[in-house]
Amino acid sequence: MLNVLALAGLLTLTPGADGPRVCLNSTVGPLDDTLQEMFESGRSYTDFLNGATRRTELWHGNTEKAEGIDPDLVRRARAVGGSWNFLAVAVDACSDSVSTIPYLAELIALVDGLDMRIVDSTVGRSIMDSHKTPDGRGATPTVLLLDEDFEEAGCFIERPLTLQTWILENNDEASGGDILEHKMAWYAEDSGNETVATFVEMLEAAASGADEVCR
């Protein structure tokens, strides 16, 4: 398993757009106890949602919308079994956090053995800095999948792969406003489907014994 505080520079990922990709970094550094401590210090989704002061309408709207996530994805997540913890670095003002975390929270609410805690970008800075976006940024949300021993088994960085790829390919030509408009329209149309599918694929890969899987 990879230790979150040990990685440096950009993640090296296997190519391909179908499902999560395997991180190839080596591991050196502090013990994974830090991840357990950070997880235990975090807030539940309900507490986070109740404390949100930015994008509140969208947070609550997406939380309600998430009740319609694909039941087949829920079935697949239940079939994984075991105990898994998601440690999310997220902030209420973040347009990507508000468009992904509510759907993950709904999946967790529907599947026994899954749990999530949320920390802010100050507490979770080491996670963001060691799991950067393809263009070299620490971003929210960054979500780690931890096994029952709180060892890292996977990660989700910022946004679903389809959307991330489009933004990276168009970032130089499109204006910031156009990027944001496209992004929010994509999220609204996708309704969390790719987000949930990514986390389910990550669970399945981790349960099968794959090395740490990132998306």
Backbone as CSV, one residue per row, in Angstrom:
resi,resn,N_x,N_y,N_z,CA_x,CA_y,CA_z,C_x,C_y,C_z
1,MET,0.837,-1.195,0.000,0.000,0.000,0.000,0.878,1.254,0.000
2,LEU,0.390,2.312,-0.569,1.152,3.543,-0.622,0.885,4.378,0.605
3,ASN,1.913,5.004,1.135,1.731,5.902,2.262,1.512,7.304,1.761
4,VAL,0.477,7.963,2.276,0.045,9.242,1.720,1.063,10.346,1.884
5,LEU,1.874,10.284,2.935,2.815,11.364,3.172,4.139,11.149,2.468
6,ALA,4.270,10.038,1.750,5.562,9.701,1.194,5.720,10.052,-0.269
7,LEU,4.651,10.314,-0.988,4.736,10.507,-2.425,5.266,11.890,-2.752
8,ALA,5.946,12.003,-3.859,6.470,13.297,-4.292,6.196,13.482,-5.761
9,GLY,5.922,14.721,-6.153,5.712,15.033,-7.560,4.386,14.509,-8.065
10,LEU,4.252,14.434,-9.380,3.015,13.989,-10.010,2.867,12.489,-9.898
11,LEU,1.610,12.027,-9.847,1.353,10.607,-9.886,1.633,10.082,-11.284
12,THR,2.251,8.911,-11.356,2.452,8.245,-12.629,1.363,7.210,-12.771
13,LEU,0.545,7.306,-13.793,-0.634,6.476,-13.917,-0.579,5.664,-15.193
14,THR,-1.104,4.456,-15.107,-1.209,3.672,-16.322,-2.240,4.302,-17.229
15,PRO,-2.053,4.265,-18.558,-2.981,4.915,-19.467,-4.284,4.164,-19.582
16,GLY,-5.290,4.868,-20.148,-6.577,4.248,-20.390,-7.681,5.027,-19.734
17,ALA,-8.829,5.105,-20.382,-9.924,5.918,-19.872,-11.014,5.085,-19.224
18,ASP,-10.853,3.762,-19.183,-11.904,2.912,-18.651,-11.577,2.526,-17.213
19,GLY,-12.278,3.144,-16.271,-12.113,2.778,-14.879,-10.893,3.401,-14.243
20,PRO,-10.654,3.046,-12.962,-9.517,3.603,-12.237,-8.207,3.144,-12.843
21,ARG,-7.156,3.865,-12.527,-5.830,3.533,-13.017,-4.922,3.248,-11.834
22,VAL,-3.909,2.420,-12.031,-3.055,2.000,-10.930,-1.898,2.971,-10.770
23,CYS,-1.696,3.431,-9.537,-0.573,4.316,-9.240,0.702,3.488,-9.155
24,LEU,1.766,4.008,-9.731,3.004,3.246,-9.803,4.095,3.788,-8.872
25,ASN,3.764,4.755,-8.014,4.770,5.344,-7.142,5.262,4.345,-6.114
26,SER,6.515,4.532,-5.663,7.035,3.735,-4.567,6.621,4.371,-3.252
27,THR,6.854,3.666,-2.157,6.442,4.178,-0.858,7.611,4.264,0.106
28,VAL,7.775,5.408,0.729,8.780,5.605,1.762,8.201,6.612,2.729
29,GLY,8.436,6.477,4.026,8.028,7.568,4.894,7.214,7.162,6.096
30,PRO,6.462,8.116,6.684,5.761,7.901,7.936,4.730,6.786,7.853
31,LEU,4.331,6.284,9.009,3.394,5.184,9.097,1.987,5.622,8.741
32,ASP,1.162,4.642,8.346,-0.209,4.932,7.972,-1.095,5.297,9.161
33,ASP,-0.526,5.238,10.383,-1.288,5.666,11.553,-1.829,7.074,11.356
34,THR,-1.093,7.919,10.630,-1.522,9.291,10.387,-2.868,9.324,9.677
35,LEU,-3.086,8.402,8.761,-4.348,8.359,8.027,-5.506,7.999,8.948
36,GLN,-5.287,7.054,9.830,-6.340,6.692,10.781,-6.668,7.867,11.695
37,GLU,-5.639,8.543,12.173,-5.868,9.695,13.043,-6.618,10.797,12.305
38,MET,-6.250,11.028,11.050,-6.917,12.053,10.268,-8.370,11.658,10.014
39,PHE,-8.585,10.391,9.691,-9.942,9.913,9.468,-10.793,10.121,10.719
40,GLU,-10.277,9.726,11.843,-11.045,9.808,13.089,-11.295,11.245,13.528
41,SER,-10.491,12.175,13.027,-10.699,13.585,13.354,-11.709,14.263,12.429
42,GLY,-12.089,13.572,11.354,-12.939,14.184,10.342,-14.404,14.205,10.731
43,ARG,-15.198,14.876,9.889,-16.634,15.008,10.118,-17.409,14.023,9.253
44,SER,-18.536,13.591,9.765,-19.449,12.804,8.944,-20.024,13.700,7.849
45,TYR,-20.609,13.073,6.818,-21.194,13.883,5.757,-22.337,14.738,6.288
46,THR,-23.138,14.185,7.186,-24.250,14.956,7.747,-23.751,16.199,8.467
47,ASP,-22.705,16.052,9.266,-22.149,17.211,9.979,-21.548,18.213,9.000
48,PHE,-20.864,17.698,7.981,-20.283,18.588,6.976,-21.381,19.359,6.254
49,LEU,-22.425,18.658,5.841,-23.523,19.291,5.108,-24.205,20.351,5.964
50,ASN,-24.445,20.037,7.217,-25.104,20.992,8.108,-24.243,22.216,8.383
51,GLY,-22.917,22.054,8.256,-22.017,23.174,8.511,-21.635,23.967,7.277
52,ALA,-22.092,23.532,6.104,-21.726,24.217,4.860,-22.337,25.617,4.809
53,THR,-21.518,26.590,4.422,-21.995,27.971,4.284,-21.848,28.501,2.866
54,ARG,-21.189,27.742,1.987,-21.018,28.120,0.584,-21.693,27.074,-0.293
55,ARG,-22.267,27.508,-1.421,-22.948,26.612,-2.365,-23.991,25.741,-1.657
56,THR,-24.629,26.279,-0.638,-25.522,25.462,0.182,-26.694,24.897,-0.621
57,GLU,-27.242,25.691,-1.528,-28.368,25.201,-2.326,-27.958,24.007,-3.172
58,LEU,-26.755,24.078,-3.756,-26.290,22.981,-4.594,-25.919,21.760,-3.751
59,TRP,-25.330,21.981,-2.581,-25.032,20.856,-1.693,-26.313,20.093,-1.357
60,HIS,-27.334,20.808,-0.952,-28.573,20.133,-0.566,-29.290,19.572,-1.790
61,GLY,-29.232,20.291,-2.904,-29.859,19.793,-4.119,-29.218,18.514,-4.615
62,ASN,-27.892,18.463,-4.620,-27.209,17.253,-5.074,-27.372,16.104,-4.087
63,THR,-27.493,16.434,-2.800,-27.751,15.388,-1.812,-29.097,14.725,-2.076
64,GLU,-30.104,15.506,-2.416,-31.410,14.945,-2.767,-31.337,14.192,-4.097
65,LYS,-30.647,14.764,-5.055,-30.527,14.145,-6.378,-29.814,12.797,-6.294
66,ALA,-28.883,12.689,-5.342,-28.097,11.463,-5.206,-28.938,10.266,-4.792
67,GLU,-30.131,10.504,-4.302,-30.999,9.391,-3.917,-31.376,8.537,-5.121
68,GLY,-31.130,9.039,-6.326,-31.462,8.289,-7.530,-30.276,7.596,-8.174
69,ILE,-29.195,7.337,-7.426,-28.030,6.695,-8.036,-28.386,5.293,-8.522
70,ASP,-27.638,4.824,-9.505,-27.894,3.568,-10.193,-27.914,2.399,-9.200
71,PRO,-29.044,1.699,-9.076,-29.111,0.580,-8.127,-28.153,-0.554,-8.475
72,ASP,-27.793,-0.681,-9.749,-26.837,-1.729,-10.116,-25.464,-1.433,-9.533
73,LEU,-25.083,-0.160,-9.487,-23.812,0.202,-8.862,-23.855,-0.057,-7.364
74,VAL,-24.994,0.201,-6.750,-25.149,-0.106,-5.323,-25.005,-1.610,-5.092
75,ARG,-25.643,-2.403,-5.945,-25.545,-3.861,-5.826,-24.102,-4.319,-5.938
76,ARG,-23.369,-3.765,-6.890,-21.969,-4.153,-7.056,-21.136,-3.768,-5.832
77,ALA,-21.398,-2.597,-5.278,-20.651,-2.174,-4.088,-20.947,-3.093,-2.909
78,ARG,-22.209,-3.498,-2.754,-22.563,-4.415,-1.669,-21.879,-5.766,-1.837
79,ALA,-21.686,-6.184,-3.076,-21.074,-7.485,-3.348,-19.598,-7.514,-2.973
80,VAL,-18.977,-6.351,-2.858,-17.550,-6.299,-2.512,-17.332,-6.837,-1.106
81,GLY,-18.184,-6.447,-0.157,-18.046,-6.897,1.215,-16.870,-6.247,1.918
82,GLY,-16.684,-6.610,3.167,-15.573,-6.081,3.945,-15.868,-4.699,4.501
83,SER,-14.855,-4.126,5.130,-14.958,-2.792,5.719,-13.992,-1.851,5.015
84,TRP,-14.501,-0.731,4.551,-13.717,0.240,3.801,-14.054,1.645,4.278
85,ASN,-13.054,2.487,4.306,-13.225,3.864,4.775,-12.771,4.839,3.707
86,PHE,-13.565,5.876,3.486,-13.203,6.937,2.552,-12.821,8.180,3.357
87,LEU,-11.621,8.654,3.139,-11.140,9.881,3.762,-11.123,10.958,2.695
88,ALA,-12.041,11.914,2.806,-12.225,12.932,1.770,-11.687,14.275,2.235
89,VAL,-10.896,14.895,1.383,-10.487,16.287,1.588,-11.401,17.130,0.716
90,ALA,-12.252,17.924,1.331,-13.261,18.671,0.579,-13.584,19.971,1.297
91,VAL,-14.028,20.958,0.522,-14.460,22.243,1.093,-15.789,22.622,0.460
92,ASP,-16.612,23.333,1.219,-17.963,23.615,0.749,-17.999,24.547,-0.453
93,ALA,-16.964,25.388,-0.634,-16.955,26.334,-1.743,-16.548,25.704,-3.075
94,CYS,-16.057,24.479,-3.045,-15.475,23.848,-4.234,-16.548,23.277,-5.148
95,SER,-16.541,23.693,-6.415,-17.553,23.229,-7.373,-17.415,21.742,-7.684
96,ASP,-16.201,21.194,-7.574,-16.028,19.762,-7.803,-16.444,18.958,-6.582
97,SER,-16.142,19.474,-5.389,-16.575,18.778,-4.174,-18.090,18.658,-4.120
98,VAL,-18.784,19.755,-4.384,-20.239,19.751,-4.286,-20.888,18.884,-5.359
99,SER,-20.139,18.595,-6.412,-20.676,17.817,-7.528,-20.328,16.341,-7.445
100,THR,-19.525,15.945,-6.461,-19.111,14.542,-6.340,-19.371,13.950,-4.958
101,ILE,-19.042,14.669,-3.909,-19.127,14.123,-2.557,-20.548,13.698,-2.172
102,PRO,-21.608,14.446,-2.536,-22.956,13.981,-2.172,-23.289,12.599,-2.738
103,TYR,-22.793,12.284,-3.917,-23.080,10.996,-4.541,-22.303,9.877,-3.854
104,LEU,-21.065,10.153,-3.477,-20.308,9.180,-2.696,-20.985,8.950,-1.350
105,ALA,-21.446,10.023,-0.719,-22.120,9.898,0.572,-23.358,9.013,0.475
106,GLU,-24.115,9.141,-0.612,-25.309,8.308,-0.783,-24.930,6.849,-0.964
107,LEU,-23.886,6.583,-1.754,-23.426,5.204,-1.916,-23.069,4.607,-0.561
108,ILE,-22.346,5.358,0.237,-21.917,4.884,1.551,-23.116,4.625,2.450
109,ALA,-24.115,5.478,2.364,-25.314,5.310,3.192,-26.078,4.039,2.835
110,LEU,-25.922,3.571,1.605,-26.687,2.422,1.133,-25.933,1.100,1.232
111,VAL,-24.655,1.147,1.592,-23.830,-0.063,1.573,-23.211,-0.289,2.956
112,ASP,-23.559,-1.402,3.580,-22.950,-1.761,4.857,-21.447,-1.973,4.666
113,GLY,-20.676,-1.560,5.653,-19.235,-1.757,5.601,-18.471,-0.586,5.035
114,LEU,-19.195,0.450,4.553,-18.539,1.646,4.037,-18.740,2.802,5.014
115,ASP,-17.716,3.631,5.150,-17.811,4.810,6.002,-17.009,5.928,5.355
116,MET,-17.322,7.165,5.715,-16.587,8.315,5.188,-16.444,9.373,6.265
117,ARG,-15.282,10.027,6.264,-15.068,11.220,7.065,-14.458,12.283,6.161
118,ILE,-14.792,13.530,6.451,-14.353,14.653,5.621,-13.493,15.580,6.448
119,VAL,-12.331,15.948,5.887,-11.464,16.955,6.491,-11.302,18.102,5.510
120,ASP,-10.949,19.272,6.017,-10.784,20.422,5.124,-9.399,20.430,4.497
121,SER,-9.157,21.406,3.648,-7.917,21.436,2.876,-6.708,21.837,3.710
122,THR,-6.923,22.346,4.911,-5.803,22.617,5.812,-5.350,21.321,6.474
123,VAL,-6.287,20.607,7.060,-5.970,19.331,7.694,-5.466,18.334,6.653
124,GLY,-6.076,18.334,5.482,-5.741,17.358,4.455,-4.710,17.806,3.444
125,ARG,-3.966,18.858,3.751,-2.996,19.390,2.785,-1.981,18.336,2.353
126,SER,-1.514,17.505,3.263,-0.514,16.495,2.896,-1.072,15.497,1.895
127,ILE,-2.359,15.191,2.007,-2.994,14.281,1.048,-3.065,14.935,-0.328
128,MET,-3.482,16.187,-0.373,-3.568,16.901,-1.649,-2.193,17.037,-2.302
129,ASP,-1.191,17.344,-1.503,0.143,17.567,-2.058,0.798,16.280,-2.555
130,SER,0.379,15.156,-2.018,0.979,13.887,-2.440,0.122,13.149,-3.468
131,HIS,-1.021,13.701,-3.812,-1.900,13.113,-4.828,-2.362,14.242,-5.752
132,LYS,-1.461,14.707,-6.580,-1.756,15.882,-7.399,-2.498,15.511,-8.684
133,THR,-3.148,16.515,-9.238,-3.826,16.354,-10.518,-2.802,16.137,-11.623
134,PRO,-3.228,15.679,-12.803,-2.277,15.476,-13.893,-1.508,16.736,-14.283
135,ASP,-2.088,17.923,-14.024,-1.368,19.153,-14.334,-0.683,19.745,-13.108
136,GLY,-0.490,18.921,-12.088,0.405,19.292,-11.000,-0.175,20.086,-9.861
137,ARG,-1.481,20.058,-9.650,-2.110,20.820,-8.570,-2.581,19.893,-7.452
138,GLY,-2.500,20.402,-6.233,-3.226,19.775,-5.143,-4.644,20.316,-5.195
139,ALA,-5.649,19.448,-5.182,-7.017,19.900,-5.453,-8.015,19.242,-4.508
140,THR,-9.145,19.909,-4.355,-10.285,19.289,-3.690,-11.354,18.982,-4.739
141,PRO,-12.076,17.884,-4.553,-11.843,16.898,-3.507,-10.717,15.940,-3.887
142,THR,-10.001,15.485,-2.890,-9.130,14.325,-3.023,-9.638,13.315,-2.011
143,VAL,-9.942,12.120,-2.468,-10.561,11.108,-1.609,-9.698,9.856,-1.610
144,LEU,-9.296,9.423,-0.421,-8.543,8.180,-0.287,-9.474,7.051,0.120
145,LEU,-9.303,5.905,-0.498,-9.943,4.681,-0.055,-8.986,3.973,0.884
146,LEU,-9.436,3.706,2.105,-8.619,3.041,3.120,-9.238,1.687,3.452
147,ASP,-8.392,0.694,3.648,-8.926,-0.613,4.032,-9.212,-0.641,5.524
148,GLU,-9.569,-1.795,6.059,-9.965,-1.878,7.462,-8.823,-1.567,8.414
149,ASP,-7.585,-1.638,7.910,-6.418,-1.277,8.720,-5.973,0.160,8.473
150,PHE,-6.777,0.907,7.744,-6.514,2.298,7.396,-5.253,2.450,6.551
151,GLU,-4.985,1.445,5.748,-3.935,1.546,4.746,-4.566,1.944,3.421
152,GLU,-3.848,2.743,2.670,-4.405,3.305,1.432,-4.552,2.237,0.359
153,ALA,-5.742,2.185,-0.242,-6.025,1.206,-1.284,-6.461,1.847,-2.592
154,GLY,-6.705,3.155,-2.589,-7.130,3.834,-3.800,-7.309,5.314,-3.562
155,CYS,-7.444,6.068,-4.643,-7.654,7.505,-4.500,-8.425,8.059,-5.698
156,PHE,-9.187,9.088,-5.414,-9.946,9.829,-6.426,-9.464,11.268,-6.354
157,ILE,-9.072,11.819,-7.494,-8.467,13.146,-7.501,-9.320,14.120,-8.312
158,GLU,-9.960,15.012,-7.625,-10.651,16.195,-8.133,-11.974,15.935,-8.843
159,ARG,-11.960,15.178,-9.934,-13.187,15.035,-10.721,-13.127,13.766,-11.563
160,PRO,-14.272,13.282,-12.078,-14.272,12.064,-12.898,-13.391,12.200,-14.138
161,LEU,-12.891,11.069,-14.598,-11.882,11.056,-15.655,-12.368,11.696,-16.951
162,THR,-13.594,11.412,-17.357,-14.106,11.986,-18.613,-14.054,13.506,-18.572
163,LEU,-14.516,14.080,-17.484,-14.524,15.528,-17.343,-13.111,16.070,-17.197
164,GLN,-12.295,15.402,-16.391,-10.916,15.866,-16.210,-10.174,15.888,-17.533
165,THR,-10.365,14.862,-18.348,-9.690,14.790,-19.646,-10.127,15.942,-20.552
166,TRP,-11.430,16.223,-20.597,-11.929,17.311,-21.436,-11.333,18.646,-20.999
167,ILE,-11.292,18.882,-19.707,-10.765,20.164,-19.223,-9.287,20.302,-19.546
168,LEU,-8.524,19.244,-19.353,-7.095,19.308,-19.659,-6.856,19.540,-21.149
169,GLU,-7.697,18.961,-21.987,-7.528,19.103,-23.431,-7.960,20.480,-23.928
170,ASN,-8.817,21.169,-23.202,-9.374,22.437,-23.662,-8.951,23.639,-22.825
171,ASN,-8.153,23.404,-21.812,-7.828,24.460,-20.862,-7.088,25.633,-21.504
172,ASP,-6.276,25.348,-22.520,-5.490,26.423,-23.142,-6.333,27.271,-24.091
173,GLU,-7.368,26.696,-24.676,-8.165,27.416,-25.673,-9.412,28.074,-25.075
174,ALA,-10.033,27.415,-24.134,-11.300,27.908,-23.585,-11.050,28.876,-22.429
175,SER,-11.957,29.811,-22.258,-11.858,30.747,-21.140,-12.259,30.052,-19.850
176,GLY,-11.878,30.655,-18.730,-12.253,30.098,-17.439,-13.761,29.977,-17.289
177,GLY,-14.476,30.979,-17.798,-15.929,30.944,-17.724,-16.527,29.818,-18.536
178,ASP,-15.967,29.591,-19.720,-16.460,28.504,-20.567,-16.176,27.145,-19.936
179,ILE,-14.987,27.015,-19.331,-14.640,25.767,-18.661,-15.629,25.484,-17.536
180,LEU,-15.886,26.494,-16.715,-16.804,26.318,-15.588,-18.211,25.974,-16.073
181,GLU,-18.662,26.662,-17.129,-20.004,26.399,-17.656,-20.122,24.962,-18.151
182,HIS,-19.103,24.524,-18.912,-19.124,23.153,-19.415,-19.075,22.166,-18.252
183,LYS,-18.231,22.445,-17.283,-18.073,21.530,-16.161,-19.382,21.342,-15.405
184,MET,-20.036,22.435,-15.068,-21.259,22.319,-14.274,-22.390,21.691,-15.081
185,ALA,-22.417,21.954,-16.394,-23.413,21.312,-17.243,-23.160,19.805,-17.318
186,TRP,-21.887,19.423,-17.405,-21.536,18.002,-17.452,-21.958,17.314,-16.165
187,TYR,-21.655,17.925,-15.038,-22.046,17.344,-13.755,-23.563,17.187,-13.663
188,ALA,-24.297,18.204,-14.089,-25.751,18.154,-13.995,-26.315,17.023,-14.852
189,GLU,-25.762,16.840,-16.042,-26.261,15.793,-16.934,-25.858,14.406,-16.449
190,ASP,-24.637,14.284,-15.942,-24.147,12.978,-15.506,-24.833,12.504,-14.223
191,SER,-25.276,13.442,-13.394,-26.008,13.120,-12.157,-25.261,12.142,-11.259
192,GLY,-23.951,12.294,-11.199,-23.147,11.485,-10.296,-22.837,10.083,-10.776
193,ASN,-23.295,9.712,-11.982,-23.139,8.334,-12.426,-21.674,7.921,-12.557
194,GLU,-20.867,8.747,-13.248,-19.460,8.362,-13.406,-18.716,8.429,-12.083
195,THR,-19.079,9.376,-11.237,-18.458,9.468,-9.918,-18.688,8.178,-9.140
196,VAL,-19.946,7.749,-9.050,-20.264,6.540,-8.288,-19.625,5.316,-8.932
197,ALA,-19.673,5.234,-10.257,-19.066,4.102,-10.952,-17.571,4.027,-10.662
198,THR,-16.914,5.169,-10.604,-15.484,5.193,-10.332,-15.181,4.643,-8.943
199,PHE,-15.960,5.051,-7.954,-15.723,4.564,-6.599,-16.048,3.073,-6.477
200,VAL,-17.066,2.607,-7.168,-17.381,1.178,-7.141,-16.262,0.374,-7.795
201,GLU,-15.767,0.849,-8.923,-14.651,0.172,-9.593,-13.415,0.162,-8.701
202,MET,-13.207,1.246,-7.977,-12.074,1.322,-7.064,-12.205,0.289,-5.946
203,LEU,-13.415,0.165,-5.381,-13.660,-0.841,-4.353,-13.425,-2.246,-4.898
204,GLU,-13.945,-2.519,-6.071,-13.791,-3.842,-6.653,-12.319,-4.166,-6.897
205,ALA,-11.575,-3.195,-7.389,-10.158,-3.424,-7.649,-9.394,-3.652,-6.352
206,ALA,-9.686,-2.857,-5.329,-9.000,-3.008,-4.045,-9.321,-4.361,-3.420
207,ALA,-10.578,-4.770,-3.492,-10.978,-6.046,-2.909,-10.346,-7.228,-3.636
208,SER,-10.036,-7.044,-4.916,-9.432,-8.124,-5.702,-7.934,-8.244,-5.449
209,GLY,-7.386,-7.312,-4.667,-5.971,-7.362,-4.346,-5.090,-6.521,-5.234
210,ALA,-5.666,-5.654,-6.053,-4.862,-4.790,-6.913,-4.033,-3.838,-6.075
211,ASP,-2.925,-3.366,-6.643,-2.171,-2.302,-6.003,-3.038,-1.063,-5.932
212,GLU,-2.567,-0.047,-5.208,-3.365,1.157,-5.026,-3.867,1.696,-6.361
213,VAL,-5.150,1.953,-6.406,-5.808,2.385,-7.634,-6.218,3.843,-7.513
214,CYS,-5.848,4.626,-8.518,-6.133,6.061,-8.489,-7.015,6.467,-9.635
215,ARG,-7.903,7.341,-9.374,-8.612,8.118,-10.355,-9.009,9.416,-9.631
